[in-house]
Amino acid sequence: MLVIGLEVKSEENLAFMLRSITEQLQLVNESALQVERFAIEKYDDVKELYDFVSSKDLVSVSEMEAIVQELRNLQK
């Protein structure tokens, strides 16, 4: 099995990161973070948010609101 790191900018990796963020933050409206809403040019920005969320055991309400707002700003 070939494992490709998230350093590779692809739609599949972008979708994986968005799904992971959705799960970690327990977001109800998953459709708001569909991969189609994000340009691949925003990959590094999404990865930065993914890395932040992944590094946290618990995300505060204010952090969650800021992350969701930033993801909205990154959409096409």
N, CA, C and O atoms as CSV, one atom per row, in Angstrom:
chain,resi,resn,atom,element,x,y,z
A,1,MET,N,N,0.842,-1.186,0.000
A,1,MET,CA,C,0.000,0.000,0.000
A,1,MET,C,C,0.882,1.241,0.000
A,1,MET,O,O,1.775,1.373,0.836
A,2,LEU,N,N,0.636,2.126,-0.914
A,2,LEU,CA,C,1.403,3.364,-1.048
A,2,LEU,C,C,0.744,4.452,-0.212
A,2,LEU,O,O,-0.446,4.730,-0.361
A,3,VAL,N,N,1.522,5.056,0.659
A,3,VAL,CA,C,1.012,6.138,1.495
A,3,VAL,C,C,1.622,7.442,1.006
A,3,VAL,O,O,2.843,7.587,0.956
A,4,ILE,N,N,0.779,8.368,0.654
A,4,ILE,CA,C,1.243,9.672,0.181
A,4,ILE,C,C,0.946,10.678,1.273
A,4,ILE,O,O,-0.174,10.747,1.780
A,5,GLY,N,N,1.946,11.455,1.630
A,5,GLY,CA,C,1.776,12.439,2.692
A,5,GLY,C,C,0.925,13.611,2.257
A,5,GLY,O,O,0.662,13.810,1.071
A,6,LEU,N,N,0.506,14.369,3.229
A,6,LEU,CA,C,-0.332,15.531,2.956
A,6,LEU,C,C,0.456,16.680,2.351
A,6,LEU,O,O,-0.117,17.718,2.022
A,7,GLU,N,N,1.771,16.505,2.198
A,7,GLU,CA,C,2.566,17.536,1.538
A,7,GLU,C,C,2.231,17.614,0.044
A,7,GLU,O,O,2.468,18.633,-0.606
A,8,VAL,N,N,1.676,16.521,-0.486
A,8,VAL,CA,C,1.280,16.474,-1.892
A,8,VAL,C,C,-0.067,17.176,-2.030
A,8,VAL,O,O,-1.063,16.762,-1.436
A,9,LYS,N,N,-0.079,18.239,-2.820
A,9,LYS,CA,C,-1.310,19.017,-3.009
A,9,LYS,C,C,-2.216,18.299,-4.002
A,9,LYS,O,O,-1.945,18.257,-5.202
A,10,SER,N,N,-3.297,17.737,-3.472
A,10,SER,CA,C,-4.261,17.051,-4.330
A,10,SER,C,C,-5.659,17.268,-3.769
A,10,SER,O,O,-5.835,17.603,-2.598
A,11,GLU,N,N,-6.640,17.072,-4.627
A,11,GLU,CA,C,-8.024,17.204,-4.186
A,11,GLU,C,C,-8.374,16.143,-3.148
A,11,GLU,O,O,-9.149,16.397,-2.226
A,12,GLU,N,N,-7.793,14.946,-3.308
A,12,GLU,CA,C,-8.041,13.869,-2.351
A,12,GLU,C,C,-7.527,14.244,-0.965
A,12,GLU,O,O,-8.215,14.031,0.034
A,13,ASN,N,N,-6.319,14.802,-0.904
A,13,ASN,CA,C,-5.758,15.212,0.382
A,13,ASN,C,C,-6.542,16.377,0.977
A,13,ASN,O,O,-6.747,16.442,2.189
A,14,LEU,N,N,-6.974,17.286,0.125
A,14,LEU,CA,C,-7.784,18.413,0.581
A,14,LEU,C,C,-9.091,17.894,1.189
A,14,LEU,O,O,-9.510,18.345,2.255
A,15,ALA,N,N,-9.723,16.952,0.506
A,15,ALA,CA,C,-10.969,16.360,1.006
A,15,ALA,C,C,-10.733,15.642,2.336
A,15,ALA,O,O,-11.546,15.745,3.254
A,16,PHE,N,N,-9.619,14.916,2.435
A,16,PHE,CA,C,-9.284,14.222,3.678
A,16,PHE,C,C,-9.146,15.209,4.835
A,16,PHE,O,O,-9.692,14.984,5.915
A,17,MET,N,N,-8.423,16.290,4.608
A,17,MET,CA,C,-8.215,17.278,5.669
A,17,MET,C,C,-9.529,17.923,6.086
A,17,MET,O,O,-9.775,18.119,7.277
A,18,LEU,N,N,-10.373,18.254,5.117
A,18,LEU,CA,C,-11.664,18.873,5.433
A,18,LEU,C,C,-12.559,17.917,6.216
A,18,LEU,O,O,-13.237,18.331,7.157
A,19,ARG,N,N,-12.564,16.629,5.830
A,19,ARG,CA,C,-13.341,15.629,6.584
A,19,ARG,C,C,-12.818,15.506,8.011
A,19,ARG,O,O,-13.593,15.427,8.964
A,20,SER,N,N,-11.507,15.491,8.143
A,20,SER,CA,C,-10.903,15.371,9.474
A,20,SER,C,C,-11.241,16.568,10.355
A,20,SER,O,O,-11.553,16.410,11.535
A,21,ILE,N,N,-11.178,17.756,9.779
A,21,ILE,CA,C,-11.531,18.965,10.533
A,21,ILE,C,C,-12.996,18.897,10.956
A,21,ILE,O,O,-13.331,19.209,12.098
A,22,THR,N,N,-13.862,18.489,10.039
A,22,THR,CA,C,-15.292,18.368,10.330
A,22,THR,C,C,-15.531,17.404,11.487
A,22,THR,O,O,-16.325,17.685,12.385
A,23,GLU,N,N,-14.837,16.262,11.462
A,23,GLU,CA,C,-15.001,15.265,12.521
A,23,GLU,C,C,-14.437,15.766,13.845
A,23,GLU,O,O,-15.083,15.638,14.885
A,24,GLN,N,N,-13.240,16.333,13.810
A,24,GLN,CA,C,-12.590,16.797,15.045
A,24,GLN,C,C,-13.416,17.897,15.721
A,24,GLN,O,O,-13.542,17.922,16.946
A,25,LEU,N,N,-13.972,18.799,14.919
A,25,LEU,CA,C,-14.760,19.897,15.480
A,25,LEU,C,C,-16.216,19.504,15.708
A,25,LEU,O,O,-16.997,20.279,16.259
A,26,GLN,N,N,-16.574,18.292,15.280
A,26,GLN,CA,C,-17.936,17.778,15.402
A,26,GLN,C,C,-18.944,18.740,14.776
A,26,GLN,O,O,-19.969,19.072,15.372
A,27,LEU,N,N,-18.624,19.173,13.563
A,27,LEU,CA,C,-19.500,20.100,12.852
A,27,LEU,C,C,-20.713,19.354,12.319
A,27,LEU,O,O,-20.591,18.253,11.782
A,28,VAL,N,N,-21.865,19.950,12.468
A,28,VAL,CA,C,-23.113,19.333,12.030
A,28,VAL,C,C,-23.309,19.527,10.533
A,28,VAL,O,O,-23.721,18.597,9.840
A,29,ASN,N,N,-23.021,20.712,10.030
A,29,ASN,CA,C,-23.242,21.045,8.628
A,29,ASN,C,C,-22.009,20.700,7.800
A,29,ASN,O,O,-21.217,21.576,7.453
A,30,GLU,N,N,-21.854,19.412,7.488
A,30,GLU,CA,C,-20.698,18.952,6.726
A,30,GLU,C,C,-20.666,19.520,5.314
A,30,GLU,O,O,-19.592,19.663,4.730
A,31,SER,N,N,-21.817,19.843,4.765
A,31,SER,CA,C,-21.867,20.343,3.392
A,31,SER,C,C,-21.153,21.682,3.247
A,31,SER,O,O,-20.752,22.054,2.144
A,32,ALA,N,N,-20.992,22.402,4.341
A,32,ALA,CA,C,-20.303,23.692,4.287
A,32,ALA,C,C,-18.820,23.536,3.976
A,32,ALA,O,O,-18.172,24.484,3.532
A,33,LEU,N,N,-18.285,22.343,4.208
A,33,LEU,CA,C,-16.859,22.116,3.970
A,33,LEU,C,C,-16.618,21.097,2.864
A,33,LEU,O,O,-15.695,20.287,2.951
A,34,GLN,N,N,-17.433,21.137,1.841
A,34,GLN,CA,C,-17.226,20.252,0.698
A,34,GLN,C,C,-15.998,20.698,-0.076
A,34,GLN,O,O,-15.750,21.893,-0.241
A,35,VAL,N,N,-15.238,19.728,-0.544
A,35,VAL,CA,C,-13.982,20.020,-1.232
A,35,VAL,C,C,-14.208,20.905,-2.460
A,35,VAL,O,O,-13.332,21.688,-2.824
A,36,GLU,N,N,-15.361,20.787,-3.092
A,36,GLU,CA,C,-15.653,21.577,-4.291
A,36,GLU,C,C,-15.669,23.074,-4.005
A,36,GLU,O,O,-15.525,23.883,-4.923
A,37,ARG,N,N,-15.840,23.440,-2.768
A,37,ARG,CA,C,-15.912,24.855,-2.388
A,37,ARG,C,C,-14.534,25.489,-2.195
A,37,ARG,O,O,-14.429,26.690,-1.947
A,38,PHE,N,N,-13.472,24.674,-2.310
A,38,PHE,CA,C,-12.121,25.162,-2.036
A,38,PHE,C,C,-11.235,25.009,-3.267
A,38,PHE,O,O,-11.210,23.954,-3.900
A,39,ALA,N,N,-10.514,26.065,-3.594
A,39,ALA,CA,C,-9.548,26.014,-4.689
A,39,ALA,C,C,-8.277,25.347,-4.179
A,39,ALA,O,O,-7.898,25.523,-3.021
A,40,ILE,N,N,-7.629,24.591,-5.037
A,40,ILE,CA,C,-6.391,23.906,-4.663
A,40,ILE,C,C,-5.310,24.913,-4.248
A,40,ILE,O,O,-4.382,24.568,-3.516
A,41,GLU,N,N,-5.436,26.146,-4.716
A,41,GLU,CA,C,-4.480,27.200,-4.341
A,41,GLU,C,C,-4.547,27.518,-2.841
A,41,GLU,O,O,-3.612,28.095,-2.286
A,42,LYS,N,N,-5.633,27.150,-2.199
A,42,LYS,CA,C,-5.797,27.385,-0.757
A,42,LYS,C,C,-5.343,26.182,0.074
A,42,LYS,O,O,-5.547,26.146,1.287
A,43,TYR,N,N,-4.730,25.207,-0.583
A,43,TYR,CA,C,-4.320,23.962,0.069
A,43,TYR,C,C,-3.463,24.212,1.309
A,43,TYR,O,O,-3.733,23.658,2.375
A,44,ASP,N,N,-2.435,25.044,1.171
A,44,ASP,CA,C,-1.525,25.289,2.300
A,44,ASP,C,C,-2.250,25.925,3.483
A,44,ASP,O,O,-1.943,25.627,4.637
A,45,ASP,N,N,-3.204,26.794,3.196
A,45,ASP,CA,C,-3.978,27.428,4.267
A,45,ASP,C,C,-4.848,26.398,4.993
A,45,ASP,O,O,-4.939,26.408,6.221
A,46,VAL,N,N,-5.482,25.517,4.228
A,46,VAL,CA,C,-6.300,24.463,4.832
A,46,VAL,C,C,-5.406,23.513,5.625
A,46,VAL,O,O,-5.779,23.070,6.712
A,47,LYS,N,N,-4.228,23.198,5.086
A,47,LYS,CA,C,-3.292,22.302,5.787
A,47,LYS,C,C,-2.861,22.906,7.116
A,47,LYS,O,O,-2.735,22.194,8.112
A,48,GLU,N,N,-2.639,24.194,7.135
A,48,GLU,CA,C,-2.259,24.865,8.379
A,48,GLU,C,C,-3.363,24.719,9.433
A,48,GLU,O,O,-3.084,24.446,10.601
A,49,LEU,N,N,-4.609,24.903,9.013
A,49,LEU,CA,C,-5.737,24.726,9.934
A,49,LEU,C,C,-5.866,23.263,10.367
A,49,LEU,O,O,-6.130,22.969,11.533
A,50,TYR,N,N,-5.677,22.358,9.415
A,50,TYR,CA,C,-5.727,20.922,9.721
A,50,TYR,C,C,-4.662,20.558,10.756
A,50,TYR,O,O,-4.948,19.850,11.722
A,51,ASP,N,N,-3.444,21.039,10.555
A,51,ASP,CA,C,-2.357,20.748,11.496
A,51,ASP,C,C,-2.684,21.280,12.886
A,51,ASP,O,O,-2.425,20.618,13.891
A,52,PHE,N,N,-3.253,22.477,12.934
A,52,PHE,CA,C,-3.625,23.069,14.219
A,52,PHE,C,C,-4.678,22.223,14.921
A,52,PHE,O,O,-4.522,21.871,16.091
A,53,VAL,N,N,-5.748,21.898,14.206
A,53,VAL,CA,C,-6.846,21.126,14.791
A,53,VAL,C,C,-6.351,19.738,15.213
A,53,VAL,O,O,-6.727,19.238,16.273
A,54,SER,N,N,-5.516,19.125,14.386
A,54,SER,CA,C,-5.007,17.784,14.685
A,54,SER,C,C,-4.109,17.764,15.913
A,54,SER,O,O,-4.001,16.743,16.592
A,55,SER,N,N,-3.476,18.874,16.193
A,55,SER,CA,C,-2.550,18.929,17.326
A,55,SER,C,C,-3.266,19.140,18.664
A,55,SER,O,O,-2.656,19.019,19.726
A,56,LYS,N,N,-4.545,19.451,18.605
A,56,LYS,CA,C,-5.305,19.773,19.818
A,56,LYS,C,C,-6.123,18.565,20.284
A,56,LYS,O,O,-6.739,17.869,19.477
A,57,ASP,N,N,-6.119,18.332,21.587
A,57,ASP,CA,C,-7.016,17.327,22.151
A,57,ASP,C,C,-8.421,17.898,22.285
A,57,ASP,O,O,-9.419,17.197,22.113
A,58,LEU,N,N,-8.470,19.181,22.595
A,58,LEU,CA,C,-9.744,19.857,22.791
A,58,LEU,C,C,-9.655,21.245,22.168
A,58,LEU,O,O,-8.689,21.975,22.391
A,59,VAL,N,N,-10.660,21.597,21.395
A,59,VAL,CA,C,-10.710,22.911,20.752
A,59,VAL,C,C,-11.766,23.734,21.480
A,59,VAL,O,O,-12.903,23.291,21.646
A,60,SER,N,N,-11.387,24.927,21.909
A,60,SER,CA,C,-12.337,25.786,22.619
A,60,SER,C,C,-13.392,26.316,21.649
A,60,SER,O,O,-13.218,26.262,20.431
A,61,VAL,N,N,-14.461,26.816,22.198
A,61,VAL,CA,C,-15.543,27.371,21.379
A,61,VAL,C,C,-15.024,28.539,20.549
A,61,VAL,O,O,-15.340,28.639,19.364
A,62,SER,N,N,-14.240,29.413,21.147
A,62,SER,CA,C,-13.724,30.570,20.401
A,62,SER,C,C,-12.762,30.128,19.302
A,62,SER,O,O,-12.755,30.715,18.220
A,63,GLU,N,N,-11.948,29.099,19.562
A,63,GLU,CA,C,-11.063,28.571,18.516
A,63,GLU,C,C,-11.881,27.954,17.394
A,63,GLU,O,O,-11.574,28.148,16.218
A,64,MET,N,N,-12.921,27.211,17.754
A,64,MET,CA,C,-13.771,26.585,16.750
A,64,MET,C,C,-14.426,27.637,15.862
A,64,MET,O,O,-14.455,27.490,14.640
A,65,GLU,N,N,-14.943,28.682,16.465
A,65,GLU,CA,C,-15.568,29.756,15.689
A,65,GLU,C,C,-14.560,30.405,14.750
A,65,GLU,O,O,-14.883,30.699,13.599
A,66,ALA,N,N,-13.350,30.629,15.230
A,66,ALA,CA,C,-12.312,31.246,14.400
A,66,ALA,C,C,-11.915,30.325,13.250
A,66,ALA,O,O,-11.705,30.790,12.130
A,67,ILE,N,N,-11.811,29.036,13.513
A,67,ILE,CA,C,-11.447,28.071,12.470
A,67,ILE,C,C,-12.531,28.013,11.406
A,67,ILE,O,O,-12.236,28.052,10.211
A,68,VAL,N,N,-13.780,27.920,11.832
A,68,VAL,CA,C,-14.897,27.864,10.879
A,68,VAL,C,C,-14.946,29.140,10.046
A,68,VAL,O,O,-15.173,29.080,8.837
A,69,GLN,N,N,-14.737,30.281,10.673
A,69,GLN,CA,C,-14.738,31.547,9.933
A,69,GLN,C,C,-13.598,31.580,8.917
A,69,GLN,O,O,-13.785,32.021,7.783
A,70,GLU,N,N,-12.432,31.119,9.321
A,70,GLU,CA,C,-11.290,31.100,8.401
A,70,GLU,C,C,-11.563,30.168,7.225
A,70,GLU,O,O,-11.218,30.493,6.089
A,71,LEU,N,N,-12.174,29.026,7.480
A,71,LEU,CA,C,-12.524,28.110,6.394
A,71,LEU,C,C,-13.537,28.748,5.448
A,71,LEU,O,O,-13.457,28.554,4.235
A,72,ARG,N,N,-14.472,29.493,5.981
A,72,ARG,CA,C,-15.428,30.221,5.116
A,72,ARG,C,C,-14.685,31.218,4.234
A,72,ARG,O,O,-14.981,31.353,3.047
A,73,ASN,N,N,-13.718,31.914,4.824
A,73,ASN,CA,C,-12.946,32.903,4.068
A,73,ASN,C,C,-12.116,32.263,2.962
A,73,ASN,O,O,-11.822,32.911,1.957
A,74,LEU,N,N,-11.737,31.010,3.134
A,74,LEU,CA,C,-10.900,30.319,2.151
A,74,LEU,C,C,-11.698,29.738,0.990
A,74,LEU,O,O,-11.118,29.326,-0.015
A,75,GLN,N,N,-13.016,29.701,1.117
A,75,GLN,CA,C,-13.833,29.116,0.054
A,75,GLN,C,C,-13.813,29.988,-1.191
A,75,GLN,O,O,-13.568,31.193,-1.135
A,76,LYS,N,N,-14.082,29.327,-2.326
A,76,LYS,CA,C,-14.104,30.024,-3.621
A,76,LYS,C,C,-15.144,31.123,-3.617
A,76,LYS,O,O,-15.309,31.819,-4.619
